[in-house]
Amino acid sequence: MREGSGLLTAIDQTLDRYGASFKSKVYNAENNDLDVLMEAFGITPELKRENRQYWGRELGMCWQVLVTDLCRATRSDFRHAIRIGHDEPCDLVIGSYAIDTKYRIGSGDSGTLKKFKQYGPLLRENELEPLLLILRLDNLPAAITACRVGGWTVLQGPESFAFLEAETGVDLRAILEERAGRFGITSDR
């Protein structure tokens, strides 16, 4: 098979464009930043890097349970996740807030983003304010923008903790910081 110089040029241009894109990616913030949940369990950035998907999923579920338990314990208007048709567009409801919790949004997955865009209007039609409480700050900017375009108010990191304290009277961040290392997962605790 003979390759024409036009084909080789196109291939080189594509490889060059993607190579420049890959080089411009910054991973240090995600890879080295600790958060209060990681500290509570003694999870190091190195350990988390060994299996990002596992730790992201498990820390995300822990964050969801913590927020749900906090709101259930402090708010008389707490409601569990609601169903609209076949969908469950949020994790819990307090007052007029339909709250979905995320540890981090690092996926630009079109299916996930499509759901956020669909759920925002669904919740608003049911007279609820869609609110996304994200623990971490190193989120994918395009995903955050998509959530906002979909009608969600997005709070990240300290904003999430400030909202929870204002709504529950409990400083969850301080509680977690106070417990740093107490639930360590290594055998030398």
Buried (B, 14 or more C-beta within 10 A) or exposed (E): EEEEEEEEEEEEEEEEEEEEEEEEEEEEEBEEEEBBBBBBBBBBEEBBEEEEEEBBEBBBEBBBEBBBEBBBEBBEEBBEBBEBEEEEBBBBBBBEBBBBBBBBBBBEEEEBBEBBBBBBEBBBEEEBBBBBBBBBBBBBEEBBEBBBEBBBBBBBBEBBBEBBBEBBEBBBBEEBEEEBEEEBEEEEE
